[in-house]
């Protein structure tokens, strides 16, 4: 009897604790803890490279003199070699690369990426490259979690959740922001709010934060000496203006970054040289304005506490801060667009702090009794510019709250963020993360409820073994072909390989009904062709079919729109939809539901 009870208990434990969700959550806890250790190591690695490159100093305080100009270039030499010969994935901010991996590669990353991304980013930031550390740690944590998921042979959905867990854990450990980190992963990476993903994310960030606090202590990222609040309800009007300005600055940042990327892409020089060219100009700026080098959190902290006058010993402080804002914008765009490794979150905070500080100084000058100190505007500006660039307003609000432990300013912060987000939405279709994906033909939806068709690509469902017809093909031959193959639509291609039209079963039937059975394909084909690209989503393809009331689409080469490479129809889209549904639900989950 005792043995029967023991067997029953073992079976119960096995079914309860080794089930799908329990297994996923246990792995999430492990990923969170390990990602935290990686994030801590990455932070120390940045400091180590900074001491090495600046000979015991930092970008703001060193004894290198004119040699500061060369420091970022030296670091870029190594970054260029890593990106060119070992892993091109290390280039850029990091978050967009994770998004692309989730959309195009089902969350799978190469095993070498975490270590090489950490090394390249630490060199860039340590040598004075104008970028942030959040993007790299997102990619490092996500890539590490992806490798773990692949090694454990997890399903595609589980790997995607692990990628989000790794990214969130990296942010939580780096900035001591567990809540904002989880929301960041939901709002920007997973685009869903479900129990199956929310619980592992929370577990991952909790364990990551615990590990981080053991090594680094429980301190906010920015130490606040002052407490800010809304002086009066009328002051909200000033934060409205600040939100409008932050929205504009965020859009300028997006446009400048990718315009510069186009410039560097067009340069006919080896890929490993471009990072050096980019930061050569950054080094020149750093000679006269060293505050633009590196992450810049010392300058941000000074702005938050109203100490910019101690950092910048100049007469016209407000104007000087505006100049620093503009130069930081240029320096960051040069650093990242040229192929160096670094994030855009840190620079967004820097830009927001400078914008808010300059605006606050002006407000204090003209309306001293109605406005708070400029540090309050710097704090709100930080969140507002990030909300504009990333269009992740909830993340921006929570992130700044956790990074400063300042809740009293929450009302104007929330208001400015939504205003900034709205301005950015009106002025720019893409965010600073999705703009890169759009250039690759990948559509990333800013929605927490992205459907399956939005996540799947045309290339996943298209038929590359299609049959094409020439314009002079007789209609009777088309009928025979349709009876043999069962296909209802065929592309019409000329002798030189150009797409001329499309003919369907409906076109042939109408021709026979009107007595044109002796005609050729050229006489009845549809010449105004609706096409689709391989990287476009199945949602786009389906929308085109529904709006035009057609059942077939030629898939064409984006570089040569008149060259067909495949065909896709409604049946293929539905088949892919069923396939994704099958991937979404694991075998263990199905068995568990049958047992209920």
N, C-alpha and C positions, 0 to 999 in steps of 0.2 A: 504493500500500500504506500509506504513511504517513497519507494522508488517511482511509483506512478505519479505521486504528487511532485516529486523532484523533476521528472520528465516534463510534466505539465507546466511547472514553473519555468523551466528552461525554455520551453516552446513559447511561453508567454513573453518572457524577456526578449527572446530573439525576435519575435514579431513586433514588439513594441519599440525596442531600442535600436534594433538593427534594420528598421524599415527605412523607407525612402527619405522621409524628412529628418529622422534622427541621424541617419548617416550623413546627410547633407549638412546638418547643423554642427555635427562633430568636426567635419572637415573644415567648415567655415571658422570654427574656433581655432583650429590649428593654423589655418591660413592667416587669420587675424594676428595671432601671436608671432608667427614667423615673419609676416610682412612688417610688423612693428619693429622687429629686430633689424630687418633690412633697411627700413626707413631711418632708424637711429644710426645705423652704420653709414648710410648715405649722407646724413647730416654731418657726421664727424669727418667723412671723406671730403666734403666741401670745405670744411674748416682747415683740414690738413693741406689741401691744395692751395687754399688762400694764403696760408702762412708760408707755403713753399714759394709761390709765385710773387708774393709781395714781401718776401724776406722778413717774416715775423710780423708784418703789419696787415693792413686791409686797404681796400680802395680809398677810404677817406683819410686814413692815417698811415703813411709810409714814408720811407726815405729814398725812394727810387728817382725822384725828380722827373726829368724828361723821359726816363726809361719806362714810365707808366704807359706811354704810348705803345710800346712793344709787347707789354705783358699779355693783353688779350690775343694778339697775333700768335704768340708762342703757343698758347693753349689751343687756338684754332687749328694749328698744324696737326696736333695729335687727334683732335676731334675729326678733322677732315679725313685722316687716314683710317680711323675706326669706321666712319660712315661709308667710305668708299670701298674699302677692302673686306670689312668684316660683317657689318650689319647696317644697311641703309635705313633700317627702322629707327635708329637712334636719333636721326635728324628731327628737328622741329620741336613743337611744344609737348607732345606726348598724349594729350587727351584726344585730339583728333585721330591719332593713330590707333588708340584703343577703340574709338567709335567705329573706325573703318574695319578693324578686326572683328568687332561684333557683327557688323553688317555683312562684310564680304567673306570673312574667313571663319565664321561660326565661333568666334572667340578664341581661336587657336593661334598661339604664338610660338616662335622658335625658341628652343631652350637657351640659346646664347644671348637673347635680347636683354633679360633683366640685368645681368652683370655688365654688359657693354653699354647699356643705356645709363646705368649708374656711373660708370667710369667717364663716359663722354660728357654727361651733364655736370658731374663734379668738376671736371676740368674746365668746362665753359664758365660755370659760376665762380669757381675758385680763381680763375685768371681774369675776372672782371667783366665777363660777358654780361650784357644787360638783359637779364631774363629772370624767371622765377623758378623755384624748386618744386612747386606743386605739380606741374605737368609731368616732369620726369618721374616723381614718386608715384603718380597715378599709373603711368605706363610700366614702371618697375614692378609695383605691387600687382597690377593686372596681369602682366606677362608671367610673373612667378606663379600666380594662382592658376593661370591657363595651363602652364606646364604640369602643375600638380594634378589638375583635372584630367589632362590627357594621360598622365602616367597611371592614374587610378581608373582609366577607361570609363569615365563618366559620360552621360548622354550630352548631346549638344546643348540642351536647355540648362543642364547642371553646370556645364563648363561656362556658359554665359553668366550664370549666377555667381560662380566662383571668381570670374574676372571682375565683376562688380564688387565682390567682397574684398578682393585684393586691393583694388583701387581705393575703396572706402577706408580700408585698414591703413593704407599708406598715408592718406590725408589725416585720419584721426590721430595717428601716432606722431606725424610731423607737426601738426598745429594744435594738438590737444583739443580737437573739436569733434567728438563722437557723433553728436546729433547731426550737425551740418554735413559730416562726411557721408552718413547713410543717405541723407536727402540728396546730396550731390550725385550719388550713384543711381538713385531712383530717377532723379529729374533729368540727368544728362546721359546716362549710360543704358540702363535697362528700359526706361520709358514705360514702366508698369508699376502698379502698386498692388501687389498680391502677397498673400501670406507666404507662399512658397519662396519668394525672393526677399520679402521684408524681414522675416525672422532671421535667416542666415546673415543678412547685412548687419542687423543690430548686434547679433552675437559676435560677428567679426570685428566690428568697431569697438565693442566693449572690451574684448580681449586685447585688441591693439592698443587701446588707451591705457589699460591697466599695465601692460608691459612698458609702454612709453613713460608712464609716470614713475615706474620703479627706477628707471635710469635717468630721466630728465627732470623729475619732480612735477608737481601739479601747479603749473604756472600758465597764465594766458600768454599768447604769442606776443602781444603788445602790452607792456606795463603802463597802466594808466595812473597818473598822479592826481588827476582831476576828475570830477564827476560832472557830466553835462546833462542838461535837461532843456525842455522847451521853455523859453523865457515867458512867452505869452502866446495865446492862440494866433495872434497876428503874425508871429514869426513864421508860421507855416507857409506864408506867401514866399518868404525867402528860400525855404527849402524846395518849394515848387520850382523856382527859377534855377536852383542848383540841380534839381532833377532834370530839367530841360537841358542844361549845359552838359551834365554828365552823359545824357543820351547822345548828344552830338559828339562829344569827345570819344565815347565808345565806338561810334560808327566810324569816325576818322581813323581810329586805331585799327579797326577791321580792314578798312579800305587801304590804308597805307601799308599794312603788313603784307597783304596779298598782291598789291601792285609791285612792291619791292621784290616779292618772290618771283613774279613774272619777269622782272628785270634780271635777276640772278639766273633764272632758268634759261634766259635767252643768251647769256654770256657763253661764248665759245671757248671756254677754258676747262681744264679737268675739274671734276667734281670736288676733289680734295683741296683745290685752291680757293674755291668760292668762300668757304668759311673764313679764310684768312683775309680776303678782300673786304668782307663785310665788317669784321671787327677792327680792321685797320682804321676805318673811319670812326668806329666807336672809341678806340684808343685816343684818337685825335681830340674827340669831344671830352674824354676823360681827363686830358691834360689841364683843361681849364674848368671843367665842371665834374669833379670826381664823384659827386653824389649820384650820377647816372650809372656808374659802373656797378656790377654785381646785382644782388637782390634788392638792396636799398632799404632794408627794414629799419636801419638806424635813422635814416632821414624821415621815414614814415612815423616812427616813434616820437621824434622831435616835433613833428607837425601835430600829432595827437595831443601832446602835452604843452603845446604853445612855446616850444623852445627853438623855433627856426632861427630866431635872431641870434642865438648862441652858436648855431651851426653855420649860418651864413652871415658873416660880418660885413653887411652892405647897407647902404643908405635906403634905397628904394626896395625894401624887402618884398613887397607884394609883386612888383614887376619882375624881380629876380626869380621868384617862385614860379611865375608864369613861364619864364625862359627855361627854367629847369624842367617844367612839365613838357614843353615842346621838344627839348633835347632828349628827354627820356623816351618820348614817343618815337623819335627818329632812331635812337640808339637801340631800343628793343626791336624795332622793325628790321634794322640792319642785322642784328645778331641772329635772330630766328630765321628770317627769310633767306639768309645766305647759307643755311645748313648747319648752324651750330645747334647744340642741344640745350633746351631750356623752356620753361613754361611762360604762360601769359597771365596767370592769376596774380603773381607777385607784382609785375609791372602794372596791371590794372589797379591794384590797391595803391601803388605809388602815384599813378596818374590821378586817381581819385583824391588822394590825400593832398596833393599839390593843388588840384583844382579847388577843392573845398577850402584849403587854407587861404588861397588867394581871394576867393569869393568872400570868405569870412572876414578877412582883413578889410576888404572894400565895404562890406556891410557894417562892420564896426566903426569905420571911419565916418560914414554918413548917417548911420542909425545906431548910435552907441547904446541907447536905452531900450532898444527893441530886439537886440540880437545877442546871442551867446558868444563866447570867445571863439576865435577861429578854429581852435582844436575840435569843437563840436561839428563844425562844417567839414573839417578834414575827415572826421570819422564817418559822417553820413556820405560824403563824397566817395570814399573808398567803396562802400557797398553799392552806391548808385552806378559807378562806372563799371564795376564787375557785372551788375545786373544788366547793363547795356551791352557789354561785349559778349557775355555768355547767355543772356536771356534766361537766366536761372535765378529768378527773383527770390524765391523761398530760400534757396541755398545761400544767396548773398546776405539776406537778413540774418539767418541763423549763424552763418560763418562769422560775421562781424560781431555778433553778440557774444559768441563763444571765444573769439580771439581777443576781445577786449574786456570781457566780463562786465560790460556796461549796458545795463538794461534801461536806465532812465531816459535815454535818447531814442528809444525804440519807435515812438510814434513818427517823428520826422524821418527816421531812417526808413521805415516802411513806406511812407508816402513818397519820398524821393526815389526809392527803388522802383516802385510801380510806374511813376512818371517817366523815369529813365528807360525802363523796359518798353513802355508804349512808344516813346520817341524812336528808339532803336528799331522797333518792329515796323514803324512807318518808313524809316529811311533805309533800312537794309533788310533784304529778304533772308540773309544768312547770318549766323552768329560767328564769332571768331573761331569757333571749333568746326562748325558745319561748312564754312566757306571753303575750307580745304577739301572736304568731301565732295562738294558741289563741282569743284574743278576736275574731280576724278569721275564725274558722272554718277555719284552716289547721292541719293536723296535721303536726308536724315530728317525725320519728322519731329517737330518740337511738341510732343504730345505724350502723356503718360499712358495712353491707350492705343499705341500703334498696333494696327492689325497685322495679320499674317501676310497679306498681300503687299503691305508696305515693307516688310522685312525681307521678302524673297525677290530675287532678281529675274529679269527676263532670260538671262543666260542659263538659269537653272531649269527652265522649262522649254526652251526653244528646240526645234527640230533641225539639226544641221544636215540631215540626210533627206532634204526636200527634193522634190521634182520640179524642174522649171520648164517652161514652154517657150518656143520662139514665136515671134509675131505672126509668122506665116503658117502656123500649125492649123490644120483644118478642124472644124468643130466636131466632126464625127470621131476624129482621133481623141479629142478631149473626153468625149462621152465614153469611149472604150477605156481610156485611162482611169476615169472616175469609177467605172464599174470594177476595174481590176484592183485599184489601190484603196478605194473607199474615201479618198481625200475629197474635200469639197471646195478647195481653193488652190490655185497655182500661180506663182509669180511668172511674169512674162519678161524674159531677158533677151536683149539683142545679141548679135554675133560678137560684139566687142565687150560683152559682159555687163552692160549697163541695164539697170532695172527700168523697164518701160511701163509696166502696169501690172494688174492682177485680174485674173478671171476666175469666177466662181461658178458653182453649179446653178445658182440662180440666174447668172448671166446667160448661160448656155440654154437653160429652159426657156427663158424669154425669147432668145433668138429662134429657137425651133417653133415656138408658138406664133411668132410673127413671120414664119416662112423663110428664115435666113439660115437654114441648115447647111447651105453650101458656103457659108462665110468662113473667114479665118479668125483666129484669136484677135488679131489686130483690129478687126471691125467691131468687136463687142467688149473688149477689155476696159476696165476702169483705169483711166490714165491719171486721175488725181489721187495719187497714192498716199495713204496714211501709213507711216513707218514708226518703228520703235528701235531704241538702242539696246545693246546687251546689258549695260549697267543700269538701265532704268528699272524701276520696280514693276512687279506684276500688277500692282494697283494702277499705275500709269497706263499700262497696256490694256487693262480691263476697262478703264475709263474711256480710252480712245475707242475701244470696240463698242461700248454702250452708247456713247455720244454720236458716233457715226453709223450705228446700227449695222456693224459688220462683224464677221466671225473669225477673220484671219488678218494677220499683220506681218508684213515682211520685216525681218530684223536686219538692219543695215549697219555698216561700218561707220562710226562717228567721224572718222577722218575722210571717208569717201561715201557720202550719203546716197550715192546712186549705185553702190555696190552691195548686193544682198549677200548675207552670210548664213541666214537661217529663216525659218518660218515659225510662227507661234499662233495657236488658235485657242478658243475658249476651253476646249477639252483638255489641252495641255496645262492651262492655268489651273483648272479644277484638279487635275491629277497631282500637280505640285502642291496645291493647297492641302489635299489629303495626306501627301507625304510629310509636309511640315507638321500637320496635326499628329501624325504617328510619331514624329521625332519629339514633339512636345510632351507626350505621355510615355513614360518609361514602362517597361514590362512589369517591374515591381509595383508601380502605381496601379496598373490595370489589375494585377493579382490582388492587391490590397483592397481595391474597390469591389472586386467580386466576392471577397471574403466578408465584406461588411453586411 
